[in-house]
Amino acid sequence: MNKMQTRREFLMTAGKLAAGAALVTTVNPVLNAIAEEKPGAPAYPFPYKKLDPAVAEERGYRGYYEKGGCARGVADAIIGQLADDVGYPFNQIPIDMYANGATGYGAGSLCGSLAGAVNAIGLVCEPDSAKKLTQELFAWYRKAELPIYQPKLASVTTVANSVNCDESVTGYMEATGVKMGDEARKERCAGVTGDTAKKTVELLNAHFNL
């Protein structure tokens, strides 16, 4: 048997529909405003601004200790500095994402300082230019007597003849008798972090004629 809708039921249903319509009318402008405020994907490559190599050097060295490791140190020295100076989109990149670059990604492979550097290069350069600058940076790292930056402890310098953490650090420890956990080894890697950040900024400034 069909049930007839009472007047009371009809009024309750109509009231719910009216309330729902009012809610949609109220919420939609809010959602639209949020959508309009959300920035779109930034254009690639990101806009580079001239950086001071000396500032990058000191910030990279300090970042080794304060951020944790060579990859984060260099990333902060370049990307972090651009985030401070330029803002968006560099301020959307978390420096902690480079934590896994330390100690050659935990496998003694690519030196973490280079990992932070080539990621910064890749953000601001077209792919072909990024490859060229990466090659220049790697060539420098292989033959440079590091560390150059020694603000705290005087250190023996060594040539890695490699871009890998294992060869770079092992060669230094063999030449000095320093152990992995020694403060001198940490100071050496902090210095290399500063060196790599400085060299990368010099390459970027030259590439952009700044």
N, C-alpha and C positions, 0 to 999 in steps of 0.2 A: 504494500500500500504506500503511495506517495505521501511524504510528509510535507505539509504546507509550512512555509517559513513564516514565523510570527513577526509582528511589527518590531518587537524588541530585538529579535535576531537580525532583522534587516538593518536596524539602526546601528547595532554593534558592528556589523560587517562594514557598513558604509563608513563608520568612524575609523576603523582600522585602516581602510584604504586611504582615507584622507590623511591620516597621520603618516602613513608610509610615503605618500606623495610629498608631504611637507618635509620629511626627512631627506628624501632624495634631492629636493630642491635646495635644502640647506647644505648638504654634504658635497654635492657636485662642485660648487664653486671652490670649496676648500681643497678638494682633490685636484681640481684643475690648476689652482694656484701652486700647489706642491709640485705638480708635474712641470709647470712653467719655470719654477725656481731651480729644478734639478739640472745641472750642467750636462751637456752632451759629451760624447767622447771627444777628447782633445785631438786637434790635428797633429799628424806626425810628419816630421820630427818635432819634438818640443822646442820652444824658442830658447836659444842659448844666449846668455848675457855674459859679458867678459867677467872673469874671476881673477882675483889676485893670487898668483902661484904661491907666494909666501904665506898667505892666509890658509890656502888649501894644505900646504905642507904642515903647518902647525896644527890645523884642525884634524888632519889625518892622523898625525902622531897622537894627539890627545884622544881622538876617537877610538884608537886601538884599545885604550884602557877604559874609557868611559862608555863607549858603545859596545865594546866586546869583540876584539879580533880585527884582523887586517881587512877583510872584505867590508864589514860594516864601517870601519874607519875611513876607508877611501870613499865609499858610497856617501857617507855623511859629509865628507870634505867637499864633494862635488854636488851631488844631488841635494844633500841637506842644505848646502850653502845657496844653491839656486832656489830651494824652497823658501829660504829666508829672504832672498833678494827679489825673486820673481813672483813667488806664491804659486798659484794654480798654473799648470797641473802638477808641478813638482811636489807640492805639499800633499798630494794624494798618494805618494809612494812611501810605504813604511820602510824605514831603514832596517828594521829587524828582519825583513825578508832576506837579507844578505847574511844572516847568521850562519847558515850552512856552508858558507864559503871558507870558513876558518880551517886552518891546517890542510889546505888543499882539498876542501870538501870532505875532510875526515879520511882521505885516502892518499894524501901526499901528492895529489895531482896539481892542477893549475893553482899557482899562488893566489890566495884569497885577495891580496891587494890588487892583482891584475883583474880578478873576477869583478870586483867592485868598479874598477876603472872601465872595463870594456862594456859593462852594462850602462854606465853613464854616457859613454861615447855613443852607444847604440840608441839612446834616447834622443839625442840632439843632432845626429848626423844621418843623412841618407845612407842606405845600406852599402853602396860602393865606397863612399867616403869613410864609413865606419870600419870597413875591412882594411882600408889603407892605413888609417890611424892606429888600428889595433896592431897591424904588422909593425909599424914604426915603434909603438910602445913596447912590443915584445922584443924587438931587436935591441932596443935600449936596455931593457931589463936583463937580457942575457949577458951583456958585456959591461954593464956598469959596476963599479966598485961600490958595493953597498954595505952598511948604510952611509949615506952622505949626511943626513940630518942626525946630529948627535947632541941634543940639548942637555942631556943629563950625565951620561957616562961615555967616556972616550972608548971607542970600539975599533977592533981590527976590521978592516974592510975585506970582502971577498967577492969574487966574480962567480956567479952561479953557472954560466954557460947553459942555462936551461930556464924555462918559465915555470917549472914545477916546484912546489913547496919542498918536496923531499930533498932534491938536489941542492936547492938554495939554502935551506936550513942546515942540512947535514954537512955541507961544505964549510959553513961558518963554524959549526960545533967542532969539526975535526981540526980546523985551523986554530981554534982558541982553547979547546979542552972544556968548553962550556957545556953544561947539560941542558936538556930540554926544559926542565922546570926552573932553571936558574934565572934570576932577575936580569942578568946580562943578556940572555937569549931573548927574553921578552922585550927588553929595551931595544935590542937590535931589530926585531920585527916591527916594533912601533916606529922606529926610524925609517925602515923600508916602506912602511905604510905612508908616512909623510912624504918620502921621496917619490913614490908612485903617484900619489895625489898631485904633487907639484908638477911632475913631468906630464901627466895627463892634461892638466889645465894649460900648460904651455903649448901642448900640441893642439888643443881645442882653440885657444886664442889665436894661434897662427893660422889654423884652418879657416877661421871666420874673419881673418884680417883685423883682429881687435887688439 
